[in-house]
Amino acid sequence: MKKIFLIFLFLTGVIFANETIFQSVIKNVALKDTQSAINSAKKLQKEINDENFTKFLRDWKRVEANYLAGEINSDYLDTPRYIDVFNNLKEDLNSQMQRVIDGNSDVKKALFKNSFKTINALEYVLYSSKDLNDRKKEIGKEILNSIIKNLEDIKTVYETYLKNPIIKEDDNAKLINTLVASSYRLKEWRIGNAAGFSTKYKNDAKNNRAEYFLSQKSFEAIDSILDAQKEMISNEGYINLLNLAKDKNATNDLEAVISKIDEAKKELKNLPKDDFANAKKLFDLASQIHDLYYITIIDKLGLKAEILDADGD
């Protein structure tokens, strides 16, 4: 059990150059990254190898980190869980996927659970052993069929919105809320749990709690999430939260976040690959990023936050 913070923020949408910040982020970040993930998933499906898996993983992490389809259409709030169940599953997925691999039933029938068709299940299939036999390849391709379908659904939500955007007063707040939630999960789930600094696993470090322990790509995921956050706040050649910060005289605060993100990316490179044994500085940087979003940025951008405590897996 852990605390999950649901943050409800309110701020009137600000229009820049006939386009709101929210519309620009959907077009230039969310939709673009979703299309990239679709492309890399199809490439992996065509040729299953480590390089293609890494590319898809990084693309998916950006989609997940800046996921806004559920804010546009509530029917898609849970769609990311059909693609990724990290830290949201009580069952032993690995042992169940091993039974699927060892079985001889039709692959489509064998993958009867939603969790069996996620990137987490795919990682186990591809990296649980060095042997990548025909059944594993068939399972991997079927998992990717499901993932691609869900990504296509997400893409459709974004495209439909952009054809007829409805401006809501809390649109900018949704972007901040996404950053707050993403940064919390980054520091607690993706760094803290493995490094022994999270509330749940204080002083109990174990690398096998990392998000992609089998493939040794947890640092890749963290790095991509940090990149995704920069897409929302740095000078990228399109309208984003940096424009709002300029309007509110808060550019220094966003620059402080960007600086911490760059520090965290540098620290990832200094650490042994996917080894959280000495990740205290990385955890501290992730905590500072979260605090800057949650405290400084919200305050400077004139947002009001209401925190709702809830139990999560």
N, C-alpha and C positions, 0 to 999 in steps of 0.2 A: 504494500500500500504506500502511496506517496501523495503528496499534495500537488495538485495541478491548479494553476491560477488562470482563471478565465477573466480576461480584462475587457471591460466594456468602455469604450472611449467615444467621445463625441466632439466633433469639430466640423464646422461648415466647410464644404468642398470649395476650394479656391481654383478659379479658372485662369490658366496661363495660355495665351496664344490660341484661343478658341478650343482648348483641350484641357480637361481637368488632369490633375496629377494621377488620379486613380485610372483614368482612361489610358494615359500614357504608359503607366506601369503595366497594365494589362497587355497593351499592344507590344511594348518594347522589351518587357521582361517575361511576364507569365506566359504569353502565347509563344513567344520566340523560344523560350526554354523548353516548353512542352513539345514543340515541333522538333527541337534538337533531340529530345529524349525518344520520341517516336522513331526518328531516323537512326539513332544509335541502337535502339532495341531491334529494329529490323536488320541492321548490319550484323549484330550479334547473333540473331536468329539464322542468318545466312552463313555465318562463319563463326562458330563458337571457339573463342580463344581468350587468353588473359587480357590482351590489349583492348579488345572490343568490349569485354565485360567491364573493365575499368572505365572506359569512355561512357558506357551506358550508366554505370553507377554514379558517376560524377554529374551527368546530365539529370538523372532522376533526383539526386539530392537537391539540385537547384529548384526543380519543380516543386518538390516537397517543402523546402524552406520558405518559398514565396507563394505558397498555395492560396489562391483567392477564389477559386471556383465555387467553394461552399458559401462564400460571402455573397456571391452573385445569385446562386441558386441553391437553396438549402437542401435540395435533393442530393447534392453532391458533397455534403459535409464529410461523409465517411469514405468517400472514394479513395483517398490515400491509403486507407487500411486494407483495401483490396489489392494494393500494390506492395505495401510495406507494413510489417507487423512488429518491427523492432520495439521492444519494451512495452508491447501491448498484447502479449500473449502468455497465458498461464501454462499451456500445454507444452510438451517437449516436441517441438517441430522437427528437430534433427532425427530423432528415433523414428518418427512417423514417416519422414521422407525416405529413410533407409528401407523401411518396409515397402514403400512404393517402388524403390529401385530394385529391391530383391524379388518383387512379385512378378507375375507374368500376365496379369490382367491388362485389358485395354488401357492405354495411358489416360485417355480422357475420363474413363470411369474411375481410374485410380486416383486422379486428382479431384476428388469430390468435395474437398473442403476449400473454402476461400483462401485459407492460410497456406495451402499447398501450391497456390498459384501466385506467390509473392516473390519479390527479389530475395528475400531471406531463404525461402525454399530453393530458389535457383542457385544461390551461393552454395548451399549444402550439396546439391546435385553435382555442381561443377568442381567443387574443391574439397569434398570429404575424402577423396582418394585421388591418386594420380591417374587411375584408369578411367578414361572417358569412353565407355562402350556405347554401342548403338542405342541401347535403351535409355541411358542417361541423356544422350543427345536428343532423343525423341521427347523425353520428359521436359528437357530444357526448352525445346521449341514450342511445346504446348503451353508451358508456363508463360513464355514470351507472347504467345497469342493472346492470352488473357490480359497481360500487362499492357500490350499495345492497344487492345480494345478500350481499356480504362483510360489510357492516355488520350486516345482519340475522342472519348467522351468529354474529357477535360478540355481539350482543344475546342470542341464544339461549343461548350459553355462560353469560353472566352470570345470566340468568333461571333456567336449570337449576340452577346452583350455589346460588342463593338459596332454591330450593325444598327443597334438602337439603344445606345447607352442612356441609362436613367441616373441622373445626378442625385445623390443622397447626402444629407448633411454630415453623415459620419464616414464618408468614403476615405478621407485621409486618415482618420482614426483607425480604420481597418488595416491600413498599411503598417502603422506603428504597432498595432496589436499583433500583427503577423511577425514583426521583428522581435517583439518582446517574447512571444511564445517560442520562436525559433531559437533565440539566444538562451532561454531558460533550459530548453531540451539539450542544447549544445553543452552547456556547462554541467548540468546534472546527469543526464543520461549518457551522452556520448563521450564525455571526459571524466566526470566525477565518479560514475559507477565503476569504471575500470581502474581509475587512479586511486580510489579510496578516499575521495573528498566529498562525495555526495552525502546528503542527509541519511540515505538508506544504507550506504556502505562505508561509513566513516571509519578510517584507519584499517580498511580491509581491501587492499588493492589486488585485483586479479585481471590480468590481460584478457582472459577468456570471456569477460563481460563486455568487451568492446563490440561495436556494432558489426564489424566484418572481420571477426577473429580468424575464421577459416581461410579466407582469401588474403588476409593481411592487408586490407584496404581501408581500415578505419580512419587512418590519417588522410587518405584520399577523400573520404566522405566529409571529414571535418573541414578540410581545405576548400572543398567545393561549396559547402554551406557558408563559409566566410565570404567566398566570392559572390554568392547569391545575395548576401546582405549588402555588399558594396553596390550591387546593381540598383538597389533601392535608394542609396544615400549619396553616392559619389558622383562626380561630374562625368557623365557617360554620353553626353551629346543628345540627351532627350530629357523631357521634364520628369522630375522625380521629387523625392522629399527634400532634396537640396534646394529646390526652388521655394518650397514652403519655409525652409529654414532662413533663406535670404529675406523673405517677406517678414519674418518674425525676428530678424536680427540675431539668429541663433546658428550662424554658419560655423562659428568656433566650436560649438558643442558637437556638431556633426563631424567636423574635422577631427575632434578628439576621438570619436568612435572609429573613424577610418584609420587613424593612427594605431589604435589598439588592435584593430583587425589585421593590419599589416604586421604588427609585432607578433601576433598569434601565428600568422602564416610563416613568419621567419622562425619562430620557436619550433614549429612542427618539423622544419627542415633540420634543426639542430639536434632533435631527439632521434634515437635509434628507431627504425621503422616499426610503427605500431606497438611501441613499448611505452606503457604508461607509468613505469616504475618511478620515473623522475619528472612527472608531468605537473608538478605543483605550479610552476610559472605559467604553463599553458592554462591550467584551471583558473588561476588568478586573473589572467587576461580575459578569459571567457566570462568570468564573473564581473569584471569591470565593464565589459561590453554590455552585458545584460543590465547592470546598474545604470549605465549611461542612457540606455534606451528607456528604462522603466522610470528612472527618477529625473534625470536632467532634461532629456529631450521632451518628455511629456510635459514637464513644468514649463520649459521655455517655449514650447509650441502652443501653450494655452489649453492643454487637454485636461479633462477630468477623468480620473480612473476609479472604477469601483471594482474591488477585488472580491471574487467569489471563490471560496475554498471548496474543493471537490475531491473525492477519492478517485484515484485512477489505478490502473494495473501497474 
